[in-house]
Amino acid sequence: MKLNIITPDNVLYAGENVHLVQLPGFDGSFEIMNHHAPLISILRKGKIKVEIKGVNPLFFDVNGGVIEVLENNVLILAE
């Protein structure tokens, strides 16, 4: 799936072939995998974990934000 993590200052990550994204949801952690159902949710402060096949996981600290999942595209607007 395609993933973009954007802050007001810059782009933290932009890429494809992402296998899994683990997020700090408002009510607890949750994961997004390939072909996930459409979703919009808010995020709390925490770490975003990004898994790409054949690569060590990437971690990004965020202070909250919003996620949108639509048609195998994940957009995270983070603080």
Secondary structure, 3 states (H helix, E strand, C coil): CEEEEECCCCEEEEECCEEEEEEEECCEEEEEECCCCCEEEEEEEEEEEEEECCCCCEEEEEEEEEEEEECCEEEEEEC
